[in-house]
């Protein structure tokens, strides 16, 4: 649950408060763009995006015989 709070905090700070969408459609587009950025482009610890970290965790778990 802390990751979800962190995501929404970053989303509001980095997109909503700065861009101030005027319509629901603009809000949806901002959300879609930010999710793409957050999962695939944003660099975090050890210079890996969340998507890269999840992929590596899946590979690690599969190679050790753990189900993901």
MARVO-303067 format. One record per residue (C-alpha): x, y, z; residue in one letter. Coordinates in steps of 0.1 Angstrom, whole numbers, plus 5000, padded with zeros to 4 digits. Example, Ala and Ser with C-alpha at 12.3 -4.5 7.8 and 13.67 -1.06 7.14 Angstrom:
residues 2
512349555078A513749895071S
***
This chain:
residues 68
500050005000X502850255006X503850224969X500350334959X500450634982X503850724968X502550694932X499550914938X501651174957X504151194929X501351204903X499551494920X502751684926X504351624891X501251634869X497951744884X499152054903X501452164875X499152104845X495752174861X493551974837X490252144828X488251844817X487851474826X489451384792X492551594800X492751424834X492551074818X495251164793X497551304820X497050994840X497750754811X500950954802X502050954838X501550584843X503550514812X506350744824X506150614860X506450244849X508850254820X510850574820X511350704855X514650604870X514750504906X517150314929X519950134910X518850314878X516050084870X512450174862X509649994882X508949784851X512649674849X512549594886X509449374883X510749194852X514049124870X512148994901X509948764879X513048624862X514848574896X511748404910X511348174880X514948074880X514847994917X511647794913X509348034931X505948124917X505348494911X
***
